[in-house]
Amino acid sequence: MNLREMSYLVAVANLHNFSKAAEHCNVSQPTLSTQIKKMEEWLGVKIFERDNKHVMITEKGLDIIQSAKKILQEVERIKEIAECSQNPFAGKFKLGAFPTLSTYIFPSIVPQIKKLMPELRLILIEDKTSVLMESLHNGEIDAALFALPVHDDSFKIKPLFNDRFFLAVPPDHPLAENTEIAVEALTSCRLLLLEEGHCLRDNALEICQQHNIAEEQDFRATGLETLRQMVKAGTGITLMPEVAINKLETGIHYIPFTEPTPFRSIGLAYRKTSSKEEIIQKLEGILRNFSADVL
């Protein structure tokens, strides 16, 4: 079994489709199917159960695919080590962030990264925290921005900055005249929040629970920009992280909270075994400068 054949196995396992896996691997479907069948015959193990519509991984197949993934990851790591020995700031680097941060931070930091490390092939990944955690574990990305705390002994965590929350209200709301507001003053209000799966929802819910603030049950937004538009439309009020605030924006008021101000802590996580610490150190500096300039 060679590395190419292992990549066929992993592609089918990830995509659950032979045609899509063949396309991903840049081979014909008959070629991919024949190679996988030969592997199964050579191993004496059925890796996939398939019919015309479905592909399912067998119990033994799961173990084989996990081993194949680890081998392919180690091969990539060998390539990375070789690339870094020539130029530690060259090669490919995949950086992840969750949607309520990536939309607002990536446009600001990308020009700085390209200026400081022009030979770096930067790839940006936007996904929910749980997906990014798994991708970081599996070696599919090199580093990711998370809302802290992150509990994982296999990661190194670099705390970066605190992103303060503001109260977002429409201009005609009774609270819009306030120049600042205490969190406790919201106990009679209902807040619009994001749908399940967003770490920003978890941050907001924690604040709500601490101060006995209710959630608006009839509306949940799929993203932060949708939430912003709901506030502008007069649907309700919400908590908005400072990184997402445009101070020149009209049609919405952002009211700062009195001390102690609620916030979310943002940090950079990467594997302890990473061969790209020199890149990560420069990236850490860029991110700290971003927080000093913008927040």
PASEBA-1860 file (N, C-alpha, C; in nm, 3 decimals):
! residues 295
1> MNLREMSY> 0.086/-0.120/0.000/0.000/0.000/0.000/0.089/0.124/0.000 ~ 0.069/0.213/-0.097/0.150/0.334/-0.102/0.070/0.456/-0.057 ~ 0.136/0.571/-0.053/0.073/0.692/-0.001/-0.045/0.736/-0.088 ~ -0.033/0.720/-0.218/-0.143/0.759/-0.307/-0.268/0.677/-0.278 ~ -0.249/0.547/-0.259/-0.365/0.461/-0.229/-0.427/0.498/-0.095 ~ -0.342/0.534/0.002/-0.395/0.579/0.132/-0.478/0.706/0.114 ~ -0.432/0.795/0.026/-0.507/0.918/0.004/-0.643/0.888/-0.059 ~ -0.653/0.781/-0.141/-0.782/0.740/-0.196/-0.877/0.698/-0.084
9> LVAVANLH> -0.825/0.618/0.008/-0.908/0.572/0.122/-0.962/0.690/0.201 ~ -0.874/0.784/0.234/-0.913/0.898/0.317/-1.014/0.986/0.244 ~ -0.994/1.002/0.114/-1.088/1.085/0.035/-1.227/1.025/0.035 ~ -1.237/0.894/0.013/-1.368/0.827/0.014/-1.431/0.838/0.153 ~ -1.350/0.818/0.257/-1.401/0.825/0.394/-1.453/0.964/0.426 ~ -1.385/1.068/0.379/-1.426/1.206/0.408/-1.549/1.248/0.329 ~ -1.556/1.202/0.202/-1.661/1.250/0.112/-1.779/1.154/0.100 ~ -1.760/1.029/0.145/-1.867/0.928/0.139/-1.924/0.913/-0.002
17> NFSKAAEH> -1.836/0.929/-0.098/-1.880/0.921/-0.237/-1.759/0.892/-0.325 ~ -1.766/0.785/-0.405/-1.651/0.744/-0.487/-1.625/0.846/-0.599 ~ -1.732/0.897/-0.660/-1.715/0.993/-0.770/-1.648/1.121/-0.722 ~ -1.697/1.174/-0.609/-1.639/1.297/-0.554/-1.495/1.274/-0.508 ~ -1.469/1.156/-0.451/-1.334/1.123/-0.406/-1.238/1.115/-0.524 ~ -1.284/1.054/-0.634/-1.200/1.044/-0.754/-1.168/1.182/-0.810 ~ -1.269/1.268/-0.811/-1.248/1.405/-0.860/-1.149/1.479/-0.771 ~ -1.164/1.460/-0.639/-1.074/1.524/-0.543/-0.930/1.478/-0.563
25> CNVSQPTL> -0.913/1.350/-0.597/-0.779/1.291/-0.613/-0.725/1.303/-0.756 ~ -0.806/1.364/-0.844/-0.766/1.382/-0.984/-0.739/1.251/-1.056 ~ -0.824/1.152/-1.032/-0.818/1.024/-1.104/-0.959/0.988/-1.149 ~ -0.969/0.892/-1.238/-1.100/0.846/-1.280/-1.162/0.761/-1.170 ~ -1.295/0.753/-1.169/-1.360/0.672/-1.067/-1.324/0.525/-1.080 ~ -1.320/0.466/-1.204/-1.279/0.325/-1.213/-1.140/0.299/-1.155 ~ -1.047/0.393/-1.177/-0.912/0.376/-1.122/-0.915/0.374/-0.971 ~ -0.986/0.470/-0.911/-0.995/0.478/-0.765/-1.062/0.354/-0.709
33> STQIKKME> -1.174/0.313/-0.769/-1.248/0.196/-0.719/-1.164/0.070/-0.730 ~ -1.091/0.055/-0.842/-1.007/-0.064/-0.860/-0.896/-0.070/-0.757 ~ -0.832/0.045/-0.729/-0.723/0.047/-0.631/-0.773/0.014/-0.490 ~ -0.891/0.067/-0.455/-0.946/0.038/-0.323/-0.983/-0.110/-0.312 ~ -1.038/-0.166/-0.418/-1.072/-0.308/-0.417/-0.947/-0.394/-0.401 ~ -0.838/-0.356/-0.469/-0.712/-0.428/-0.456/-0.658/-0.420/-0.314 ~ -0.671/-0.301/-0.252/-0.627/-0.285/-0.114/-0.706/-0.376/-0.020 ~ -0.838/-0.380/-0.040/-0.923/-0.466/0.043/-0.884/-0.613/0.027
41> EWLGVKIF> -0.854/-0.654/-0.098/-0.814/-0.794/-0.123/-0.678/-0.823/-0.060 ~ -0.586/-0.727/-0.073/-0.452/-0.746/-0.017/-0.455/-0.754/0.136 ~ -0.538/-0.669/0.198/-0.550/-0.668/0.344/-0.639/-0.780/0.396 ~ -0.726/-0.830/0.310/-0.821/-0.931/0.355/-0.930/-0.872/0.443 ~ -0.958/-0.742/0.425/-1.056/-0.670/0.507/-1.144/-0.586/0.416 ~ -1.273/-0.588/0.441/-1.364/-0.500/0.369/-1.366/-0.365/0.439 ~ -1.324/-0.262/0.367/-1.312/-0.129/0.427/-1.441/-0.050/0.412 ~ -1.505/-0.063/0.295/-1.628/0.011/0.267/-1.741/-0.085/0.229
49> ERDNKHVM> -1.859/-0.052/0.278/-1.981/-0.115/0.228/-2.046/-0.013/0.135 ~ -2.072/-0.052/0.009/-2.128/0.044/-0.084/-2.232/-0.019/-0.174 ~ -2.326/0.069/-0.214/-2.421/0.033/-0.318/-2.428/0.152/-0.412 ~ -2.531/0.161/-0.493/-2.538/0.269/-0.592/-2.558/0.407/-0.529 ~ -2.604/0.411/-0.403/-2.638/0.539/-0.341/-2.557/0.571/-0.216 ~ -2.508/0.469/-0.147/-2.448/0.493/-0.017/-2.309/0.430/-0.006 ~ -2.224/0.496/0.073/-2.093/0.442/0.109/-2.083/0.446/0.261 ~ -2.058/0.332/0.322/-2.047/0.324/0.467/-1.914/0.259/0.504
57> ITEKGLDI> -1.848/0.311/0.604/-1.720/0.256/0.648/-1.744/0.143/0.747 ~ -1.678/0.032/0.728/-1.692/-0.080/0.821/-1.616/-0.052/0.950 ~ -1.640/-0.134/1.050/-1.573/-0.114/1.179/-1.422/-0.126/1.164 ~ -1.375/-0.230/1.093/-1.231/-0.246/1.070/-1.179/-0.135/0.979 ~ -1.264/-0.095/0.885/-1.226/0.012/0.794/-1.196/0.141/0.866 ~ -1.273/0.172/0.971/-1.249/0.293/1.050/-1.108/0.295/1.108 ~ -1.065/0.180/1.162/-0.931/0.172/1.221/-0.823/0.190/1.113 ~ -0.845/0.129/0.998/-0.747/0.140/0.888/-0.738/0.284/0.840
65> IQSAKKIL> -0.852/0.348/0.824/-0.853/0.486/0.775/-0.789/0.581/0.875 ~ -0.813/0.559/1.004/-0.749/0.643/1.106/-0.597/0.631/1.097 ~ -0.548/0.509/1.077/-0.404/0.489/1.064/-0.351/0.557/0.937 ~ -0.428/0.545/0.828/-0.387/0.608/0.702/-0.380/0.760/0.718 ~ -0.476/0.818/0.790/-0.475/0.963/0.813/-0.351/1.005/0.890 ~ -0.315/0.928/0.992/-0.197/0.961/1.072/-0.070/0.955/0.988 ~ -0.061/0.853/0.902/0.057/0.839/0.817/0.067/0.957/0.720 ~ -0.044/0.994/0.659/-0.044/1.105/0.564/-0.010/1.237/0.634
73> QEVERIKE> -0.059/1.253/0.759/-0.027/1.374/0.834/0.122/1.382/0.866 ~ 0.181/1.267/0.900/0.324/1.265/0.929/0.406/1.295/0.804 ~ 0.359/1.246/0.690/0.428/1.277/0.563/0.424/1.427/0.537 ~ 0.306/1.489/0.560/0.295/1.634/0.543/0.388/1.707/0.638 ~ 0.400/1.654/0.759/0.487/1.718/0.858/0.634/1.710/0.814 ~ 0.672/1.597/0.755/0.809/1.584/0.702/0.834/1.689/0.594 ~ 0.735/1.707/0.506/0.746/1.808/0.400/0.760/1.948/0.461 ~ 0.679/1.975/0.566/0.684/2.105/0.631/0.820/2.131/0.693
81> IAECSQNP> 0.876/2.028/0.758/1.007/2.043/0.821/1.112/2.076/0.715 ~ 1.103/2.006/0.603/1.198/2.031/0.494/1.183/2.172/0.439 ~ 1.058/2.217/0.421/1.034/2.352/0.370/1.086/2.457/0.468 ~ 1.059/2.434/0.597/1.101/2.531/0.699/1.252/2.539/0.711 ~ 1.321/2.429/0.683/1.467/2.431/0.690/1.525/2.524/0.583 ~ 1.455/2.537/0.471/1.499/2.625/0.364/1.460/2.770/0.393 ~ 1.336/2.789/0.436/1.284/2.922/0.469/1.168/2.904/0.565 ~ 1.187/2.937/0.693/1.081/2.914/0.792/0.953/2.993/0.767
89> FAGKFKLG> 0.961/3.095/0.680/0.844/3.178/0.653/0.788/3.156/0.513 ~ 0.820/3.041/0.455/0.765/3.003/0.325/0.674/2.881/0.344 ~ 0.616/2.834/0.234/0.529/2.718/0.242/0.385/2.758/0.271 ~ 0.306/2.658/0.299/0.161/2.677/0.318/0.131/2.689/0.467 ~ 0.040/2.780/0.499/-0.004/2.796/0.638/-0.154/2.817/0.640 ~ -0.224/2.729/0.713/-0.370/2.736/0.720/-0.413/2.790/0.856 ~ -0.483/2.903/0.853/-0.529/2.969/0.975/-0.681/2.967/0.980 ~ -0.736/2.921/1.092/-0.880/2.913/1.108/-0.933/3.015/1.208
97> AFPTLSTY> -1.060/3.048/1.195/-1.128/3.134/1.292/-1.278/3.111/1.280 ~ -1.350/3.133/1.388/-1.494/3.116/1.387/-1.560/3.238/1.323 ~ -1.681/3.222/1.266/-1.741/3.326/1.181/-1.760/3.463/1.246 ~ -1.792/3.467/1.375/-1.817/3.597/1.438/-1.687/3.672/1.471 ~ -1.575/3.615/1.432/-1.446/3.683/1.444/-1.378/3.697/1.308 ~ -1.379/3.589/1.229/-1.303/3.586/1.103/-1.345/3.697/1.007 ~ -1.475/3.724/0.998/-1.527/3.825/0.905/-1.467/3.962/0.931 ~ -1.432/3.989/1.055/-1.389/4.123/1.094/-1.238/4.135/1.114
105> IFPSIVPQ> -1.173/4.021/1.140/-1.029/4.028/1.168/-0.944/3.992/1.047 ~ -0.990/3.898/0.964/-0.909/3.854/0.850/-0.876/3.968/0.753 ~ -0.974/4.052/0.714/-0.940/4.160/0.618/-0.833/4.255/0.669 ~ -0.824/4.269/0.801/-0.725/4.362/0.859/-0.586/4.300/0.869 ~ -0.580/4.171/0.901/-0.448/4.111/0.927/-0.382/4.052/0.803 ~ -0.461/4.016/0.702/-0.403/3.951/0.583/-0.298/4.040/0.516 ~ -0.325/4.170/0.491/-0.221/4.254/0.429/-0.093/4.259/0.512 ~ -0.107/4.260/0.645/0.010/4.264/0.732/0.089/4.134/0.725
113> IKKLMPEL> 0.018/4.021/0.718/0.085/3.891/0.707/0.162/3.882/0.576 ~ 0.098/3.925/0.467/0.163/3.919/0.336/0.283/4.013/0.329 ~ 0.274/4.126/0.396/0.385/4.221/0.396/0.503/4.167/0.476 ~ 0.474/4.105/0.590/0.579/4.055/0.679/0.637/3.922/0.631 ~ 0.552/3.839/0.570/0.595/3.706/0.523/0.548/3.686/0.379 ~ 0.609/3.754/0.284/0.559/3.754/0.146/0.562/3.618/0.077 ~ 0.648/3.527/0.122/0.657/3.397/0.056/0.563/3.293/0.117 ~ 0.490/3.333/0.219/0.397/3.242/0.285/0.269/3.226/0.202
121> RLILIEDK> 0.225/3.101/0.181/0.100/3.075/0.111/-0.010/3.061/0.216 ~ -0.077/3.171/0.245/-0.176/3.176/0.352/-0.311/3.126/0.303 ~ -0.368/3.033/0.378/-0.502/2.981/0.349/-0.589/3.006/0.471 ~ -0.702/3.075/0.452/-0.791/3.111/0.563/-0.910/3.017/0.566 ~ -0.941/2.969/0.685/-1.051/2.875/0.705/-1.150/2.936/0.804 ~ -1.277/2.944/0.764/-1.382/2.994/0.853/-1.478/2.879/0.886 ~ -1.495/2.850/1.014/-1.588/2.744/1.053/-1.622/2.758/1.201 ~ -1.717/2.678/1.245/-1.755/2.681/1.386/-1.642/2.622/1.472
129> TSVLMESL> -1.641/2.660/1.597/-1.533/2.623/1.688/-1.511/2.472/1.694 ~ -1.617/2.394/1.704/-1.602/2.248/1.716/-1.533/2.189/1.594 ~ -1.565/2.241/1.476/-1.502/2.192/1.352/-1.355/2.232/1.348 ~ -1.325/2.355/1.388/-1.186/2.400/1.389/-1.102/2.321/1.488 ~ -1.159/2.287/1.602/-1.087/2.207/1.701/-1.047/2.073/1.643 ~ -1.141/2.007/1.576/-1.114/1.878/1.515/-1.010/1.891/1.403 ~ -1.023/1.996/1.321/-0.928/2.017/1.211/-0.788/2.041/1.263 ~ -0.777/2.115/1.374/-0.646/2.141/1.433/-0.586/2.012/1.488
137> HNGEIDAA> -0.668/1.932/1.552/-0.624/1.802/1.602/-0.572/1.714/1.490 ~ -0.644/1.713/1.378/-0.613/1.623/1.268/-0.502/1.674/1.176 ~ -0.450/1.792/1.205/-0.343/1.846/1.123/-0.392/1.908/0.993 ~ -0.523/1.933/0.983/-0.579/1.991/0.861/-0.561/2.142/0.856 ~ -0.540/2.205/0.973/-0.504/2.346/0.979/-0.386/2.361/1.074 ~ -0.315/2.473/1.065/-0.193/2.493/1.144/-0.218/2.567/1.275 ~ -0.316/2.655/1.275/-0.348/2.733/1.394/-0.490/2.785/1.381 ~ -0.547/2.825/1.493/-0.684/2.878/1.489/-0.705/2.978/1.602
145> LFALPVHD> -0.793/3.072/1.574/-0.835/3.169/1.675/-0.961/3.117/1.743 ~ -0.958/3.114/1.875/-1.071/3.064/1.953/-1.110/3.165/2.060 ~ -1.235/3.153/2.105/-1.275/3.222/2.227/-1.229/3.136/2.344 ~ -1.158/3.197/2.438/-1.104/3.123/2.552/-1.207/3.110/2.663 ~ -1.194/3.006/2.747/-1.082/2.913/2.753/-1.096/2.798/2.654 ~ -0.982/2.740/2.617/-0.976/2.618/2.537/-0.909/2.511/2.623 ~ -0.979/2.402/2.644/-0.927/2.297/2.730/-0.878/2.180/2.644 ~ -0.749/2.181/2.612/-0.692/2.073/2.534/-0.541/2.072/2.557
153> DSFKIKPL> -0.492/1.964/2.617/-0.351/1.956/2.654/-0.258/1.942/2.534 ~ -0.314/1.911/2.416/-0.228/1.894/2.299/-0.201/2.027/2.228 ~ -0.266/2.135/2.273/-0.250/2.266/2.211/-0.166/2.359/2.298 ~ -0.094/2.449/2.233/-0.040/2.566/2.300/-0.137/2.681/2.275 ~ -0.163/2.758/2.379/-0.260/2.867/2.370/-0.189/2.999/2.397 ~ -0.206/3.095/2.305/-0.153/3.229/2.324/-0.269/3.327/2.342 ~ -0.300/3.369/2.465/-0.404/3.471/2.483/-0.364/3.599/2.412 ~ -0.459/3.661/2.341/-0.428/3.776/2.257/-0.492/3.905/2.306
161> FNDRFFLA> -0.625/3.907/2.318/-0.693/4.031/2.356/-0.833/4.001/2.406 ~ -0.889/4.098/2.476/-1.028/4.091/2.522/-1.115/4.174/2.428 ~ -1.220/4.113/2.379/-1.312/4.178/2.286/-1.438/4.216/2.365 ~ -1.452/4.345/2.396/-1.562/4.391/2.481/-1.696/4.382/2.408 ~ -1.800/4.357/2.486/-1.936/4.359/2.432/-1.999/4.497/2.452 ~ -2.078/4.537/2.352/-2.160/4.658/2.359/-2.306/4.616/2.343 ~ -2.396/4.698/2.394/-2.538/4.674/2.373/-2.579/4.741/2.242 ~ -2.634/4.662/2.150/-2.679/4.715/2.020/-2.830/4.733/2.023
169> VPPDHPLA> -2.877/4.856/1.998/-3.020/4.886/2.001/-3.057/4.971/1.879 ~ -3.182/4.965/1.833/-3.225/5.054/1.725/-3.237/5.197/1.779 ~ -3.229/5.298/1.691/-3.228/5.438/1.736/-3.351/5.480/1.815 ~ -3.466/5.417/1.789/-3.588/5.459/1.858/-3.616/5.377/1.984 ~ -3.521/5.296/2.027/-3.540/5.214/2.147/-3.527/5.302/2.272 ~ -3.604/5.273/2.379/-3.596/5.354/2.502/-3.455/5.364/2.560 ~ -3.370/5.264/2.536/-3.235/5.267/2.592/-3.136/5.343/2.504 ~ -3.178/5.385/2.385/-3.086/5.445/2.288/-3.024/5.576/2.336
177> ENTEIAVE> -3.087/5.643/2.431/-3.035/5.772/2.481/-2.923/5.752/2.581 ~ -2.904/5.631/2.631/-2.801/5.606/2.732/-2.662/5.621/2.671 ~ -2.570/5.685/2.744/-2.430/5.693/2.701/-2.351/5.573/2.751 ~ -2.401/5.506/2.854/-2.347/5.379/2.903/-2.457/5.311/2.983 ~ -2.437/5.181/3.008/-2.543/5.106/3.075/-2.482/4.992/3.156 ~ -2.542/4.962/3.270/-2.499/4.848/3.351/-2.567/4.721/3.298 ~ -2.496/4.610/3.302/-2.553/4.483/3.256/-2.679/4.451/3.334 ~ -2.678/4.485/3.463/-2.793/4.454/3.549/-2.920/4.526/3.505
185> ALTSCRLL> -2.906/4.632/3.428/-3.023/4.708/3.382/-3.102/4.634/3.275 ~ -3.049/4.521/3.228/-3.115/4.448/3.120/-3.202/4.333/3.170 ~ -3.222/4.325/3.299/-3.298/4.211/3.354/-3.443/4.209/3.306 ~ -3.495/4.323/3.265/-3.634/4.328/3.216/-3.640/4.316/3.063 ~ -3.524/4.297/2.998/-3.517/4.290/2.852/-3.502/4.146/2.805 ~ -3.526/4.126/2.676/-3.498/3.999/2.610/-3.397/4.026/2.498 ~ -3.292/3.945/2.495/-3.185/3.967/2.397/-3.198/3.872/2.279 ~ -3.175/3.925/2.161/-3.163/3.842/2.041/-3.027/3.774/2.042
193> LLEEGHCL> -3.025/3.643/2.015/-2.900/3.569/2.014/-2.886/3.488/1.886 ~ -2.766/3.438/1.863/-2.741/3.351/1.748/-2.798/3.212/1.774 ~ -2.808/3.133/1.667/-2.856/2.996/1.680/-2.751/2.908/1.746 ~ -2.790/2.786/1.780/-2.701/2.690/1.845/-2.577/2.665/1.759 ~ -2.465/2.642/1.827/-2.342/2.607/1.757/-2.241/2.718/1.747 ~ -2.283/2.842/1.772/-2.191/2.956/1.767/-2.134/2.983/1.906 ~ -2.002/3.001/1.914/-1.943/3.028/2.044/-1.988/3.162/2.099 ~ -2.022/3.258/2.010/-2.072/3.387/2.056/-2.205/3.370/2.130
201> RDNALEIC> -2.286/3.275/2.086/-2.410/3.245/2.158/-2.377/3.197/2.300 ~ -2.276/3.110/2.311/-2.237/3.059/2.443/-2.188/3.173/2.532 ~ -2.108/3.264/2.475/-2.061/3.379/2.552/-2.178/3.463/2.602 ~ -2.273/3.491/2.512/-2.388/3.575/2.548/-2.477/3.506/2.650 ~ -2.497/3.376/2.633/-2.581/3.302/2.728/-2.520/3.303/2.868 ~ -2.388/3.294/2.875/-2.321/3.297/3.006/-2.347/3.430/3.076 ~ -2.340/3.539/3.000/-2.368/3.671/3.056/-2.514/3.680/3.100 ~ -2.604/3.629/3.016/-2.748/3.632/3.049/-2.777/3.555/3.177
209> QQHNIAEE> -2.714/3.439/3.191/-2.740/3.356/3.309/-2.685/3.420/3.435 ~ -2.569/3.485/3.423/-2.508/3.550/3.539/-2.593/3.666/3.591 ~ -2.666/3.733/3.497/-2.738/3.855/3.535/-2.890/3.841/3.519 ~ -2.936/3.717/3.505/-3.080/3.690/3.497/-3.147/3.767/3.384 ~ -3.083/3.762/3.265/-3.137/3.828/3.146/-3.198/3.721/3.056 ~ -3.315/3.748/3.002/-3.386/3.648/2.922/-3.344/3.657/2.775 ~ -3.359/3.543/2.706/-3.336/3.537/2.561/-3.467/3.550/2.487 ~ -3.465/3.619/2.375/-3.582/3.627/2.288/-3.597/3.492/2.217
217> QDFRATGL> -3.702/3.418/2.250/-3.718/3.281/2.201/-3.771/3.273/2.058 ~ -3.839/3.376/2.012/-3.905/3.369/1.881/-3.812/3.394/1.763 ~ -3.694/3.451/1.789/-3.602/3.485/1.680/-3.462/3.440/1.717 ~ -3.396/3.371/1.625/-3.254/3.338/1.640/-3.186/3.357/1.506 ~ -3.075/3.428/1.507/-3.007/3.461/1.382/-2.904/3.353/1.346 ~ -2.881/3.339/1.216/-2.783/3.241/1.168/-2.641/3.298/1.167 ~ -2.629/3.429/1.170/-2.498/3.492/1.169/-2.503/3.630/1.229 ~ -2.387/3.685/1.257/-2.380/3.813/1.327/-2.435/3.927/1.242
225> ETLRQMVK> -2.414/3.922/1.110/-2.467/4.028/1.024/-2.620/4.023/1.019 ~ -2.676/3.902/1.021/-2.822/3.889/1.029/-2.873/3.947/1.159 ~ -2.801/3.922/1.266/-2.838/3.975/1.398/-2.835/4.128/1.395 ~ -2.735/4.184/1.331/-2.725/4.329/1.321/-2.846/4.388/1.246 ~ -2.884/4.322/1.136/-2.997/4.370/1.057/-3.129/4.357/1.134 ~ -3.141/4.254/1.217/-3.260/4.237/1.299/-3.274/4.351/1.399 ~ -3.161/4.395/1.455/-3.164/4.509/1.547/-3.204/4.635/1.470 ~ -3.145/4.658/1.353/-3.179/4.776/1.273/-3.327/4.778/1.236
233> AGTGITLM> -3.383/4.659/1.215/-3.525/4.651/1.177/-3.618/4.668/1.296 ~ -3.561/4.681/1.415/-3.644/4.700/1.534/-3.697/4.572/1.594 ~ -3.639/4.458/1.554/-3.685/4.328/1.606/-3.648/4.311/1.752 ~ -3.536/4.369/1.794/-3.493/4.356/1.932/-3.356/4.416/1.954 ~ -3.293/4.379/2.065/-3.161/4.429/2.101/-3.069/4.309/2.122 ~ -2.937/4.334/2.119/-2.844/4.223/2.132/-2.711/4.271/2.187 ~ -2.621/4.176/2.214/-2.484/4.206/2.251/-2.398/4.198/2.126 ~ -2.315/4.299/2.104/-2.229/4.302/1.985/-2.083/4.313/2.027
241> PEVAINKL> -1.996/4.222/1.981/-1.853/4.233/2.014/-1.792/4.355/1.947 ~ -1.698/4.418/2.014/-1.639/4.542/1.964/-1.572/4.524/1.828 ~ -1.513/4.405/1.805/-1.443/4.382/1.679/-1.536/4.395/1.559 ~ -1.667/4.375/1.581/-1.765/4.379/1.471/-1.831/4.514/1.454 ~ -1.793/4.612/1.535/-1.860/4.742/1.532/-1.792/4.837/1.436 ~ -1.873/4.896/1.349/-1.829/5.005/1.261/-1.879/5.136/1.322 ~ -1.787/5.216/1.371/-1.826/5.337/1.445/-1.898/5.440/1.358 ~ -1.886/5.428/1.225/-1.953/5.521/1.134/-2.089/5.470/1.089
249> ETGIHYIP> -2.128/5.353/1.137/-2.253/5.290/1.094/-2.375/5.370/1.143 ~ -2.477/5.376/1.062/-2.601/5.443/1.100/-2.712/5.340/1.115 ~ -2.822/5.382/1.181/-2.937/5.294/1.196/-2.927/5.200/1.313 ~ -2.823/5.216/1.396/-2.805/5.130/1.512/-2.718/5.204/1.614 ~ -2.748/5.189/1.741/-2.669/5.251/1.847/-2.596/5.143/1.926 ~ -2.468/5.170/1.954/-2.388/5.079/2.035/-2.357/5.148/2.168 ~ -2.407/5.090/2.274/-2.393/5.151/2.407/-2.290/5.073/2.488 ~ -2.185/5.139/2.537/-2.085/5.069/2.619/-2.143/5.034/2.756
257> FTEPTPFR> -2.090/4.927/2.814/-2.133/4.886/2.948/-2.042/4.949/3.053 ~ -2.098/4.972/3.169/-2.019/5.019/3.282/-1.934/4.902/3.334 ~ -1.833/4.935/3.412/-1.746/4.831/3.470/-1.823/4.749/3.573 ~ -1.798/4.619/3.582/-1.708/4.538/3.499/-1.772/4.509/3.362 ~ -1.701/4.544/3.256/-1.753/4.529/3.120/-1.749/4.382/3.077 ~ -1.859/4.330/3.025/-1.855/4.192/2.974/-1.770/4.184/2.848 ~ -1.700/4.074/2.830/-1.612/4.059/2.713/-1.591/3.911/2.684 ~ -1.537/3.883/2.568/-1.489/3.749/2.534/-1.338/3.758/2.512
265> SIGLAYRK> -1.265/3.659/2.559/-1.120/3.656/2.542/-1.085/3.577/2.416 ~ -0.999/3.631/2.334/-0.958/3.568/2.209/-0.814/3.520/2.221 ~ -0.789/3.398/2.176/-0.655/3.343/2.181/-0.620/3.266/2.055 ~ -0.493/3.242/2.035/-0.442/3.167/1.921/-0.396/3.031/1.970 ~ -0.445/2.925/1.907/-0.410/2.788/1.946/-0.339/2.717/1.832 ~ -0.240/2.636/1.868/-0.171/2.552/1.770/-0.118/2.427/1.840 ~ -0.085/2.326/1.763/-0.039/2.200/1.820/0.100/2.216/1.884 ~ 0.122/2.150/1.995/0.252/2.156/2.061/0.362/2.098/1.973
273> TSSKEEII> 0.323/2.009/1.881/0.420/1.945/1.792/0.445/2.024/1.663 ~ 0.385/2.140/1.651/0.393/2.218/1.526/0.538/2.252/1.491 ~ 0.567/2.246/1.361/0.699/2.285/1.311/0.699/2.430/1.263 ~ 0.590/2.503/1.290/0.575/2.637/1.234/0.568/2.746/1.341 ~ 0.640/2.725/1.451/0.633/2.820/1.561/0.687/2.958/1.524 ~ 0.784/2.964/1.432/0.837/3.095/1.393/0.731/3.177/1.320 ~ 0.652/3.112/1.236/0.541/3.180/1.169/0.438/3.224/1.273 ~ 0.409/3.136/1.366/0.306/3.164/1.467/0.348/3.281/1.556
281> QKLEGILR> 0.477/3.291/1.587/0.524/3.405/1.667/0.501/3.537/1.595 ~ 0.529/3.540/1.466/0.505/3.663/1.389/0.355/3.692/1.379 ~ 0.277/3.586/1.362/0.132/3.601/1.354/0.077/3.655/1.486 ~ 0.132/3.608/1.597/0.090/3.656/1.729/0.113/3.807/1.740 ~ 0.229/3.852/1.693/0.259/3.994/1.698/0.163/4.077/1.614 ~ 0.130/4.027/1.495/0.035/4.096/1.407/-0.102/4.107/1.473 ~ -0.146/3.999/1.536/-0.277/3.998/1.602/-0.280/4.091/1.722 ~ -0.170/4.099/1.797/-0.166/4.191/1.910/-0.169/4.337/1.862
289> NFSADVL> -0.101/4.364/1.751/-0.105/4.500/1.695/-0.245/4.534/1.646 ~ -0.313/4.435/1.589/-0.452/4.457/1.546/-0.539/4.498/1.663 ~ -0.528/4.428/1.774/-0.612/4.460/1.890/-0.579/4.596/1.947 ~ -0.450/4.634/1.943/-0.410/4.765/1.995/-0.462/4.878/1.906 ~ -0.467/4.854/1.776/-0.509/4.957/1.681/-0.660/4.969/1.668 ~ -0.730/4.857/1.678/-0.872/4.854/1.645/-0.961/4.858/1.768 ~ -0.921/4.793/1.876/-1.010/4.781/1.993/-0.980/4.890/2.095
END
